[in-house]
Amino acid sequence: MSVQVLISGAGPVGLFQALLLARLKVPVRIIDRANGICPLSRSTGVHPRTLEIIDMVDHELLTKLVDQGNITPAV
């Protein structure tokens, strides 16, 4: 039996959910209200807990993200 999952929203959470499900061989379909990629960022950083979760799933991905990111100083 094939289970299919519909993910509403192609933001960071929706795409990460799709990644996790795809690794489990679960077919997914992603829908988003936008017609394309937004040229502007709505995010200013990644929280430590998010980095921990990414690390649990794929340490190599975390390393690439951290290497390409910028450190935001504490205010």
PDB file with SEQRES, HELIX, SHEET and CRYST1 records, atoms N, CA, C and O in Angstrom:
SEQRES   1 A   75  MET SER VAL GLN VAL LEU ILE SER GLY ALA GLY PRO VAL          
SEQRES   2 A   75  GLY LEU PHE GLN ALA LEU LEU LEU ALA ARG LEU LYS VAL          
SEQRES   3 A   75  PRO VAL ARG ILE ILE ASP ARG ALA ASN GLY ILE CYS PRO          
SEQRES   4 A   75  LEU SER ARG SER THR GLY VAL HIS PRO ARG THR LEU GLU          
SEQRES   5 A   75  ILE ILE ASP MET VAL ASP HIS GLU LEU LEU THR LYS LEU          
SEQRES   6 A   75  VAL ASP GLN GLY ASN ILE THR PRO ALA VAL                      
HELIX    1 AA1 PRO A   12  ARG A   23  1                                  12    
HELIX    2 AA2 PRO A   48  VAL A   57  1                                  10    
HELIX    3 AA3 HIS A   59  GLN A   68  1                                  10    
SHEET    1 AA1 2 VAL A   5  SER A   8  0                                        
SHEET    2 AA1 2 VAL A  28  ILE A  31  1                                        
CRYST1    1.000    1.000    1.000  90.00  90.00  90.00 P 1           1          
ATOM      1  N   MET A   1       0.849  -1.182   0.000  1.00  0.00           N  
ATOM      2  CA  MET A   1       0.000   0.000   0.000  1.00  0.00           C  
ATOM      3  C   MET A   1       0.892   1.240   0.000  1.00  0.00           C  
ATOM      4  O   MET A   1       1.839   1.332   0.780  1.00  0.00           O  
ATOM      5  N   SER A   2       0.583   2.187  -0.875  1.00  0.00           N  
ATOM      6  CA  SER A   2       1.351   3.417  -0.975  1.00  0.00           C  
ATOM      7  C   SER A   2       0.665   4.513  -0.167  1.00  0.00           C  
ATOM      8  O   SER A   2      -0.508   4.824  -0.375  1.00  0.00           O  
ATOM      9  N   VAL A   3       1.419   5.083   0.747  1.00  0.00           N  
ATOM     10  CA  VAL A   3       0.901   6.189   1.544  1.00  0.00           C  
ATOM     11  C   VAL A   3       1.403   7.472   0.924  1.00  0.00           C  
ATOM     12  O   VAL A   3       2.590   7.603   0.626  1.00  0.00           O  
ATOM     13  N   GLN A   4       0.497   8.428   0.727  1.00  0.00           N  
ATOM     14  CA  GLN A   4       0.899   9.700   0.164  1.00  0.00           C  
ATOM     15  C   GLN A   4       0.607  10.801   1.168  1.00  0.00           C  
ATOM     16  O   GLN A   4      -0.400  10.764   1.875  1.00  0.00           O  
ATOM     17  N   VAL A   5       1.497  11.778   1.224  1.00  0.00           N  
ATOM     18  CA  VAL A   5       1.360  12.882   2.166  1.00  0.00           C  
ATOM     19  C   VAL A   5       1.357  14.188   1.391  1.00  0.00           C  
ATOM     20  O   VAL A   5       2.196  14.409   0.517  1.00  0.00           O  
ATOM     21  N   LEU A   6       0.409  15.047   1.720  1.00  0.00           N  
ATOM     22  CA  LEU A   6       0.349  16.379   1.141  1.00  0.00           C  
ATOM     23  C   LEU A   6       0.925  17.355   2.153  1.00  0.00           C  
ATOM     24  O   LEU A   6       0.464  17.422   3.292  1.00  0.00           O  
ATOM     25  N   ILE A   7       1.940  18.117   1.735  1.00  0.00           N  
ATOM     26  CA  ILE A   7       2.560  19.109   2.601  1.00  0.00           C  
ATOM     27  C   ILE A   7       2.174  20.480   2.075  1.00  0.00           C  
ATOM     28  O   ILE A   7       2.439  20.821   0.922  1.00  0.00           O  
ATOM     29  N   SER A   8       1.548  21.254   2.937  1.00  0.00           N  
ATOM     30  CA  SER A   8       1.106  22.600   2.566  1.00  0.00           C  
ATOM     31  C   SER A   8       2.148  23.605   3.031  1.00  0.00           C  
ATOM     32  O   SER A   8       2.306  23.848   4.227  1.00  0.00           O  
ATOM     33  N   GLY A   9       2.853  24.183   2.070  1.00  0.00           N  
ATOM     34  CA  GLY A   9       3.870  25.176   2.403  1.00  0.00           C  
ATOM     35  C   GLY A   9       5.259  24.687   2.055  1.00  0.00           C  
ATOM     36  O   GLY A   9       5.706  23.648   2.540  1.00  0.00           O  
ATOM     37  N   ALA A  10       5.942  25.449   1.205  1.00  0.00           N  
ATOM     38  CA  ALA A  10       7.296  25.082   0.779  1.00  0.00           C  
ATOM     39  C   ALA A  10       8.342  25.929   1.485  1.00  0.00           C  
ATOM     40  O   ALA A  10       9.385  26.255   0.916  1.00  0.00           O  
ATOM     41  N   GLY A  11       8.052  26.280   2.726  1.00  0.00           N  
ATOM     42  CA  GLY A  11       9.025  26.992   3.537  1.00  0.00           C  
ATOM     43  C   GLY A  11       9.980  26.002   4.182  1.00  0.00           C  
ATOM     44  O   GLY A  11       9.975  24.820   3.840  1.00  0.00           O  
ATOM     45  N   PRO A  12      10.791  26.474   5.105  1.00  0.00           N  
ATOM     46  CA  PRO A  12      11.774  25.590   5.737  1.00  0.00           C  
ATOM     47  C   PRO A  12      11.157  24.368   6.417  1.00  0.00           C  
ATOM     48  O   PRO A  12      11.699  23.267   6.314  1.00  0.00           O  
ATOM     49  N   VAL A  13      10.045  24.545   7.101  1.00  0.00           N  
ATOM     50  CA  VAL A  13       9.426  23.416   7.819  1.00  0.00           C  
ATOM     51  C   VAL A  13       8.853  22.406   6.838  1.00  0.00           C  
ATOM     52  O   VAL A  13       9.081  21.205   6.979  1.00  0.00           O  
ATOM     53  N   GLY A  14       8.109  22.886   5.841  1.00  0.00           N  
ATOM     54  CA  GLY A  14       7.525  21.977   4.863  1.00  0.00           C  
ATOM     55  C   GLY A  14       8.571  21.204   4.082  1.00  0.00           C  
ATOM     56  O   GLY A  14       8.424  20.003   3.857  1.00  0.00           O  
ATOM     57  N   LEU A  15       9.626  21.892   3.670  1.00  0.00           N  
ATOM     58  CA  LEU A  15      10.675  21.217   2.913  1.00  0.00           C  
ATOM     59  C   LEU A  15      11.436  20.216   3.773  1.00  0.00           C  
ATOM     60  O   LEU A  15      11.838  19.160   3.284  1.00  0.00           O  
ATOM     61  N   PHE A  16      11.635  20.537   5.044  1.00  0.00           N  
ATOM     62  CA  PHE A  16      12.325  19.598   5.925  1.00  0.00           C  
ATOM     63  C   PHE A  16      11.454  18.365   6.184  1.00  0.00           C  
ATOM     64  O   PHE A  16      11.956  17.242   6.239  1.00  0.00           O  
ATOM     65  N   GLN A  17      10.151  18.586   6.341  1.00  0.00           N  
ATOM     66  CA  GLN A  17       9.235  17.444   6.482  1.00  0.00           C  
ATOM     67  C   GLN A  17       9.305  16.553   5.250  1.00  0.00           C  
ATOM     68  O   GLN A  17       9.353  15.328   5.367  1.00  0.00           O  
ATOM     69  N   ALA A  18       9.312  17.164   4.070  1.00  0.00           N  
ATOM     70  CA  ALA A  18       9.392  16.399   2.827  1.00  0.00           C  
ATOM     71  C   ALA A  18      10.690  15.596   2.771  1.00  0.00           C  
ATOM     72  O   ALA A  18      10.691  14.439   2.350  1.00  0.00           O  
ATOM     73  N   LEU A  19      11.789  16.209   3.194  1.00  0.00           N  
ATOM     74  CA  LEU A  19      13.073  15.513   3.219  1.00  0.00           C  
ATOM     75  C   LEU A  19      13.019  14.283   4.116  1.00  0.00           C  
ATOM     76  O   LEU A  19      13.453  13.198   3.726  1.00  0.00           O  
ATOM     77  N   LEU A  20      12.485  14.459   5.315  1.00  0.00           N  
ATOM     78  CA  LEU A  20      12.415  13.333   6.254  1.00  0.00           C  
ATOM     79  C   LEU A  20      11.542  12.207   5.709  1.00  0.00           C  
ATOM     80  O   LEU A  20      11.903  11.033   5.798  1.00  0.00           O  
ATOM     81  N   LEU A  21      10.395  12.571   5.145  1.00  0.00           N  
ATOM     82  CA  LEU A  21       9.503  11.549   4.602  1.00  0.00           C  
ATOM     83  C   LEU A  21      10.119  10.864   3.379  1.00  0.00           C  
ATOM     84  O   LEU A  21       9.987   9.650   3.219  1.00  0.00           O  
ATOM     85  N   ALA A  22      10.778  11.620   2.529  1.00  0.00           N  
ATOM     86  CA  ALA A  22      11.412  11.035   1.343  1.00  0.00           C  
ATOM     87  C   ALA A  22      12.485  10.026   1.743  1.00  0.00           C  
ATOM     88  O   ALA A  22      12.658   9.003   1.079  1.00  0.00           O  
ATOM     89  N   ARG A  23      13.193  10.308   2.811  1.00  0.00           N  
ATOM     90  CA  ARG A  23      14.222   9.360   3.288  1.00  0.00           C  
ATOM     91  C   ARG A  23      13.592   8.058   3.766  1.00  0.00           C  
ATOM     92  O   ARG A  23      14.238   7.010   3.782  1.00  0.00           O  
ATOM     93  N   LEU A  24      12.318   8.138   4.155  1.00  0.00           N  
ATOM     94  CA  LEU A  24      11.587   6.940   4.569  1.00  0.00           C  
ATOM     95  C   LEU A  24      10.824   6.321   3.397  1.00  0.00           C  
ATOM     96  O   LEU A  24      10.029   5.401   3.586  1.00  0.00           O  
ATOM     97  N   LYS A  25      11.068   6.828   2.191  1.00  0.00           N  
ATOM     98  CA  LYS A  25      10.432   6.340   0.962  1.00  0.00           C  
ATOM     99  C   LYS A  25       8.924   6.604   0.943  1.00  0.00           C  
ATOM    100  O   LYS A  25       8.172   5.865   0.307  1.00  0.00           O  
ATOM    101  N   VAL A  26       8.488   7.647   1.635  1.00  0.00           N  
ATOM    102  CA  VAL A  26       7.075   8.037   1.629  1.00  0.00           C  
ATOM    103  C   VAL A  26       6.879   9.089   0.544  1.00  0.00           C  
ATOM    104  O   VAL A  26       7.528  10.134   0.574  1.00  0.00           O  
ATOM    105  N   PRO A  27       5.983   8.823  -0.421  1.00  0.00           N  
ATOM    106  CA  PRO A  27       5.757   9.813  -1.467  1.00  0.00           C  
ATOM    107  C   PRO A  27       5.076  11.059  -0.914  1.00  0.00           C  
ATOM    108  O   PRO A  27       4.107  10.966  -0.159  1.00  0.00           O  
ATOM    109  N   VAL A  28       5.583  12.207  -1.291  1.00  0.00           N  
ATOM    110  CA  VAL A  28       5.000  13.467  -0.818  1.00  0.00           C  
ATOM    111  C   VAL A  28       4.693  14.378  -1.996  1.00  0.00           C  
ATOM    112  O   VAL A  28       5.299  14.276  -3.063  1.00  0.00           O  
ATOM    113  N   ARG A  29       3.752  15.254  -1.778  1.00  0.00           N  
ATOM    114  CA  ARG A  29       3.462  16.335  -2.722  1.00  0.00           C  
ATOM    115  C   ARG A  29       3.460  17.610  -1.914  1.00  0.00           C  
ATOM    116  O   ARG A  29       2.815  17.696  -0.869  1.00  0.00           O  
ATOM    117  N   ILE A  30       4.191  18.612  -2.405  1.00  0.00           N  
ATOM    118  CA  ILE A  30       4.281  19.897  -1.717  1.00  0.00           C  
ATOM    119  C   ILE A  30       3.494  20.920  -2.522  1.00  0.00           C  
ATOM    120  O   ILE A  30       3.669  21.045  -3.734  1.00  0.00           O  
ATOM    121  N   ILE A  31       2.624  21.650  -1.830  1.00  0.00           N  
ATOM    122  CA  ILE A  31       1.917  22.754  -2.472  1.00  0.00           C  
ATOM    123  C   ILE A  31       2.238  24.028  -1.696  1.00  0.00           C  
ATOM    124  O   ILE A  31       2.482  24.001  -0.490  1.00  0.00           O  
ATOM    125  N   ASP A  32       2.231  25.138  -2.421  1.00  0.00           N  
ATOM    126  CA  ASP A  32       2.520  26.420  -1.786  1.00  0.00           C  
ATOM    127  C   ASP A  32       1.708  27.496  -2.486  1.00  0.00           C  
ATOM    128  O   ASP A  32       1.434  27.393  -3.681  1.00  0.00           O  
ATOM    129  N   ARG A  33       1.334  28.499  -1.765  1.00  0.00           N  
ATOM    130  CA  ARG A  33       0.525  29.572  -2.330  1.00  0.00           C  
ATOM    131  C   ARG A  33       1.324  30.419  -3.321  1.00  0.00           C  
ATOM    132  O   ARG A  33       0.752  30.977  -4.258  1.00  0.00           O  
ATOM    133  N   ALA A  34       2.625  30.518  -3.125  1.00  0.00           N  
ATOM    134  CA  ALA A  34       3.473  31.327  -4.009  1.00  0.00           C  
ATOM    135  C   ALA A  34       3.697  30.620  -5.344  1.00  0.00           C  
ATOM    136  O   ALA A  34       3.710  29.391  -5.416  1.00  0.00           O  
ATOM    137  N   ASN A  35       3.873  31.410  -6.391  1.00  0.00           N  
ATOM    138  CA  ASN A  35       4.110  30.862  -7.726  1.00  0.00           C  
ATOM    139  C   ASN A  35       5.565  30.487  -7.966  1.00  0.00           C  
ATOM    140  O   ASN A  35       5.863  29.731  -8.890  1.00  0.00           O  
ATOM    141  N   GLY A  36       6.470  31.003  -7.152  1.00  0.00           N  
ATOM    142  CA  GLY A  36       7.887  30.736  -7.361  1.00  0.00           C  
ATOM    143  C   GLY A  36       8.679  31.045  -6.108  1.00  0.00           C  
ATOM    144  O   GLY A  36       8.120  31.210  -5.024  1.00  0.00           O  
ATOM    145  N   ILE A  37       9.981  31.119  -6.272  1.00  0.00           N  
ATOM    146  CA  ILE A  37      10.879  31.380  -5.153  1.00  0.00           C  
ATOM    147  C   ILE A  37      10.825  32.857  -4.797  1.00  0.00           C  
ATOM    148  O   ILE A  37      10.873  33.716  -5.677  1.00  0.00           O  
ATOM    149  N   CYS A  38      10.727  33.145  -3.521  1.00  0.00           N  
ATOM    150  CA  CYS A  38      10.719  34.528  -3.038  1.00  0.00           C  
ATOM    151  C   CYS A  38      12.158  35.066  -3.057  1.00  0.00           C  
ATOM    152  O   CYS A  38      13.063  34.423  -2.526  1.00  0.00           O  
ATOM    153  N   PRO A  39      12.368  36.230  -3.659  1.00  0.00           N  
ATOM    154  CA  PRO A  39      13.730  36.771  -3.725  1.00  0.00           C  
ATOM    155  C   PRO A  39      14.210  37.364  -2.399  1.00  0.00           C  
ATOM    156  O   PRO A  39      15.388  37.694  -2.258  1.00  0.00           O  
ATOM    157  N   LEU A  40      13.315  37.499  -1.441  1.00  0.00           N  
ATOM    158  CA  LEU A  40      13.658  38.096  -0.147  1.00  0.00           C  
ATOM    159  C   LEU A  40      13.643  37.042   0.947  1.00  0.00           C  
ATOM    160  O   LEU A  40      12.854  36.099   0.895  1.00  0.00           O  
ATOM    161  N   SER A  41      14.500  37.197   1.921  1.00  0.00           N  
ATOM    162  CA  SER A  41      14.520  36.284   3.063  1.00  0.00           C  
ATOM    163  C   SER A  41      13.610  36.817   4.153  1.00  0.00           C  
ATOM    164  O   SER A  41      13.615  38.013   4.443  1.00  0.00           O  
ATOM    165  N   ARG A  42      12.838  35.942   4.751  1.00  0.00           N  
ATOM    166  CA  ARG A  42      11.990  36.340   5.874  1.00  0.00           C  
ATOM    167  C   ARG A  42      12.582  35.844   7.187  1.00  0.00           C  
ATOM    168  O   ARG A  42      11.953  35.937   8.242  1.00  0.00           O  
ATOM    169  N   SER A  43      13.777  35.327   7.109  1.00  0.00           N  
ATOM    170  CA  SER A  43      14.427  34.781   8.287  1.00  0.00           C  
ATOM    171  C   SER A  43      15.759  35.482   8.516  1.00  0.00           C  
ATOM    172  O   SER A  43      16.460  35.841   7.570  1.00  0.00           O  
ATOM    173  N   THR A  44      16.093  35.670   9.780  1.00  0.00           N  
ATOM    174  CA  THR A  44      17.374  36.302  10.091  1.00  0.00           C  
ATOM    175  C   THR A  44      18.354  35.343  10.747  1.00  0.00           C  
ATOM    176  O   THR A  44      19.507  35.702  10.983  1.00  0.00           O  
ATOM    177  N   GLY A  45      17.912  34.139  11.041  1.00  0.00           N  
ATOM    178  CA  GLY A  45      18.824  33.202  11.682  1.00  0.00           C  
ATOM    179  C   GLY A  45      18.189  31.849  11.911  1.00  0.00           C  
ATOM    180  O   GLY A  45      17.005  31.648  11.640  1.00  0.00           O  
ATOM    181  N   VAL A  46      18.988  30.926  12.411  1.00  0.00           N  
ATOM    182  CA  VAL A  46      18.541  29.581  12.735  1.00  0.00           C  
ATOM    183  C   VAL A  46      18.806  29.359  14.218  1.00  0.00           C  
ATOM    184  O   VAL A  46      19.915  29.586  14.700  1.00  0.00           O  
ATOM    185  N   HIS A  47      17.796  28.919  14.925  1.00  0.00           N  
ATOM    186  CA  HIS A  47      17.917  28.712  16.365  1.00  0.00           C  
ATOM    187  C   HIS A  47      18.729  27.444  16.673  1.00  0.00           C  
ATOM    188  O   HIS A  47      18.753  26.510  15.871  1.00  0.00           O  
ATOM    189  N   PRO A  48      19.382  27.417  17.821  1.00  0.00           N  
ATOM    190  CA  PRO A  48      20.202  26.255  18.184  1.00  0.00           C  
ATOM    191  C   PRO A  48      19.443  24.927  18.143  1.00  0.00           C  
ATOM    192  O   PRO A  48      20.001  23.921  17.704  1.00  0.00           O  
ATOM    193  N   ARG A  49      18.191  24.901  18.589  1.00  0.00           N  
ATOM    194  CA  ARG A  49      17.442  23.646  18.583  1.00  0.00           C  
ATOM    195  C   ARG A  49      17.217  23.150  17.156  1.00  0.00           C  
ATOM    196  O   ARG A  49      17.235  21.945  16.907  1.00  0.00           O  
ATOM    197  N   THR A  50      17.008  24.065  16.231  1.00  0.00           N  
ATOM    198  CA  THR A  50      16.849  23.681  14.828  1.00  0.00           C  
ATOM    199  C   THR A  50      18.128  23.044  14.317  1.00  0.00           C  
ATOM    200  O   THR A  50      18.080  22.040  13.607  1.00  0.00           O  
ATOM    201  N   LEU A  51      19.274  23.618  14.671  1.00  0.00           N  
ATOM    202  CA  LEU A  51      20.552  23.035  14.266  1.00  0.00           C  
ATOM    203  C   LEU A  51      20.737  21.639  14.863  1.00  0.00           C  
ATOM    204  O   LEU A  51      21.278  20.751  14.205  1.00  0.00           O  
ATOM    205  N   GLU A  52      20.296  21.444  16.095  1.00  0.00           N  
ATOM    206  CA  GLU A  52      20.402  20.127  16.734  1.00  0.00           C  
ATOM    207  C   GLU A  52      19.565  19.091  15.985  1.00  0.00           C  
ATOM    208  O   GLU A  52      20.007  17.958  15.792  1.00  0.00           O  
ATOM    209  N   ILE A  53      18.370  19.471  15.567  1.00  0.00           N  
ATOM    210  CA  ILE A  53      17.495  18.540  14.850  1.00  0.00           C  
ATOM    211  C   ILE A  53      18.084  18.205  13.483  1.00  0.00           C  
ATOM    212  O   ILE A  53      18.075  17.044  13.074  1.00  0.00           O  
ATOM    213  N   ILE A  54      18.593  19.203  12.778  1.00  0.00           N  
ATOM    214  CA  ILE A  54      19.240  18.942  11.489  1.00  0.00           C  
ATOM    215  C   ILE A  54      20.433  18.012  11.679  1.00  0.00           C  
ATOM    216  O   ILE A  54      20.657  17.115  10.867  1.00  0.00           O  
ATOM    217  N   ASP A  55      21.193  18.221  12.740  1.00  0.00           N  
ATOM    218  CA  ASP A  55      22.358  17.379  13.021  1.00  0.00           C  
ATOM    219  C   ASP A  55      21.945  15.927  13.262  1.00  0.00           C  
ATOM    220  O   ASP A  55      22.641  15.009  12.827  1.00  0.00           O  
ATOM    221  N   MET A  56      20.828  15.710  13.947  1.00  0.00           N  
ATOM    222  CA  MET A  56      20.356  14.345  14.199  1.00  0.00           C  
ATOM    223  C   MET A  56      19.986  13.634  12.899  1.00  0.00           C  
ATOM    224  O   MET A  56      20.134  12.417  12.787  1.00  0.00           O  
ATOM    225  N   VAL A  57      19.507  14.399  11.923  1.00  0.00           N  
ATOM    226  CA  VAL A  57      19.056  13.817  10.666  1.00  0.00           C  
ATOM    227  C   VAL A  57      20.198  13.659   9.668  1.00  0.00           C  
ATOM    228  O   VAL A  57      20.299  12.636   8.991  1.00  0.00           O  
ATOM    229  N   ASP A  58      21.057  14.674   9.579  1.00  0.00           N  
ATOM    230  CA  ASP A  58      22.105  14.647   8.560  1.00  0.00           C  
ATOM    231  C   ASP A  58      23.241  15.567   8.981  1.00  0.00           C  
ATOM    232  O   ASP A  58      23.190  16.777   8.762  1.00  0.00           O  
ATOM    233  N   HIS A  59      24.266  14.980   9.588  1.00  0.00           N  
ATOM    234  CA  HIS A  59      25.381  15.782  10.093  1.00  0.00           C  
ATOM    235  C   HIS A  59      26.108  16.510   8.961  1.00  0.00           C  
ATOM    236  O   HIS A  59      26.549  17.646   9.139  1.00  0.00           O  
ATOM    237  N   GLU A  60      26.233  15.868   7.805  1.00  0.00           N  
ATOM    238  CA  GLU A  60      26.910  16.497   6.665  1.00  0.00           C  
ATOM    239  C   GLU A  60      26.145  17.744   6.199  1.00  0.00           C  
ATOM    240  O   GLU A  60      26.758  18.755   5.856  1.00  0.00           O  
ATOM    241  N   LEU A  61      24.822  17.672   6.188  1.00  0.00           N  
ATOM    242  CA  LEU A  61      24.008  18.840   5.828  1.00  0.00           C  
ATOM    243  C   LEU A  61      24.234  19.965   6.826  1.00  0.00           C  
ATOM    244  O   LEU A  61      24.394  21.120   6.433  1.00  0.00           O  
ATOM    245  N   LEU A  62      24.247  19.640   8.099  1.00  0.00           N  
ATOM    246  CA  LEU A  62      24.485  20.662   9.119  1.00  0.00           C  
ATOM    247  C   LEU A  62      25.838  21.333   8.905  1.00  0.00           C  
ATOM    248  O   LEU A  62      25.949  22.556   8.984  1.00  0.00           O  
ATOM    249  N   THR A  63      26.851  20.541   8.640  1.00  0.00           N  
ATOM    250  CA  THR A  63      28.188  21.093   8.421  1.00  0.00           C  
ATOM    251  C   THR A  63      28.188  22.065   7.242  1.00  0.00           C  
ATOM    252  O   THR A  63      28.784  23.139   7.327  1.00  0.00           O  
ATOM    253  N   LYS A  64      27.532  21.701   6.154  1.00  0.00           N  
ATOM    254  CA  LYS A  64      27.464  22.584   4.987  1.00  0.00           C  
ATOM    255  C   LYS A  64      26.726  23.877   5.318  1.00  0.00           C  
ATOM    256  O   LYS A  64      27.160  24.958   4.919  1.00  0.00           O  
ATOM    257  N   LEU A  65      25.615  23.775   6.044  1.00  0.00           N  
ATOM    258  CA  LEU A  65      24.850  24.966   6.406  1.00  0.00           C  
ATOM    259  C   LEU A  65      25.663  25.908   7.290  1.00  0.00           C  
ATOM    260  O   LEU A  65      25.681  27.119   7.067  1.00  0.00           O  
ATOM    261  N   VAL A  66      26.329  25.351   8.285  1.00  0.00           N  
ATOM    262  CA  VAL A  66      27.122  26.170   9.201  1.00  0.00           C  
ATOM    263  C   VAL A  66      28.302  26.803   8.471  1.00  0.00           C  
ATOM    264  O   VAL A  66      28.627  27.968   8.703  1.00  0.00           O  
ATOM    265  N   ASP A  67      28.939  26.039   7.592  1.00  0.00           N  
ATOM    266  CA  ASP A  67      30.081  26.571   6.839  1.00  0.00           C  
ATOM    267  C   ASP A  67      29.688  27.747   5.948  1.00  0.00           C  
ATOM    268  O   ASP A  67      30.487  28.660   5.737  1.00  0.00           O  
ATOM    269  N   GLN A  68      28.469  27.729   5.426  1.00  0.00           N  
ATOM    270  CA  GLN A  68      28.030  28.780   4.520  1.00  0.00           C  
ATOM    271  C   GLN A  68      27.288  29.910   5.222  1.00  0.00           C  
ATOM    272  O   GLN A  68      26.968  30.922   4.600  1.00  0.00           O  
ATOM    273  N   GLY A  69      27.012  29.745   6.509  1.00  0.00           N  
ATOM    274  CA  GLY A  69      26.247  30.745   7.248  1.00  0.00           C  
ATOM    275  C   GLY A  69      27.124  31.824   7.857  1.00  0.00           C  
ATOM    276  O   GLY A  69      28.352  31.790   7.779  1.00  0.00           O  
ATOM    277  N   ASN A  70      26.453  32.766   8.454  1.00  0.00           N  
ATOM    278  CA  ASN A  70      27.125  33.858   9.174  1.00  0.00           C  
ATOM    279  C   ASN A  70      26.741  33.788  10.646  1.00  0.00           C  
ATOM    280  O   ASN A  70      25.592  33.503  10.983  1.00  0.00           O  
ATOM    281  N   ILE A  71      27.693  34.044  11.506  1.00  0.00           N  
ATOM    282  CA  ILE A  71      27.419  34.054  12.947  1.00  0.00           C  
ATOM    283  C   ILE A  71      26.827  35.412  13.308  1.00  0.00           C  
ATOM    284  O   ILE A  71      27.391  36.456  12.982  1.00  0.00           O  
ATOM    285  N   THR A  72      25.687  35.382  13.984  1.00  0.00           N  
ATOM    286  CA  THR A  72      25.036  36.616  14.420  1.00  0.00           C  
ATOM    287  C   THR A  72      25.437  36.875  15.866  1.00  0.00           C  
ATOM    288  O   THR A  72      25.160  36.050  16.737  1.00  0.00           O  
ATOM    289  N   PRO A  73      26.076  37.994  16.133  1.00  0.00           N  
ATOM    290  CA  PRO A  73      26.480  38.273  17.499  1.00  0.00           C  
ATOM    291  C   PRO A  73      25.277  38.507  18.408  1.00  0.00           C  
ATOM    292  O   PRO A  73      24.244  39.010  17.967  1.00  0.00           O  
ATOM    293  N   ALA A  74      25.419  38.145  19.657  1.00  0.00           N  
ATOM    294  CA  ALA A  74      24.359  38.400  20.649  1.00  0.00           C  
ATOM    295  C   ALA A  74      24.218  39.890  20.859  1.00  0.00           C  
ATOM    296  O   ALA A  74      25.198  40.634  20.814  1.00  0.00           O  
ATOM    297  N   VAL A  75      23.004  40.316  21.086  1.00  0.00           N  
ATOM    298  CA  VAL A  75      22.744  41.756  21.282  1.00  0.00           C  
ATOM    299  C   VAL A  75      22.791  42.081  22.750  1.00  0.00           C  
ATOM    300  O   VAL A  75      22.599  43.235  23.133  1.00  0.00           O  
TER     301      VAL A  75                                                      
END                                                                             
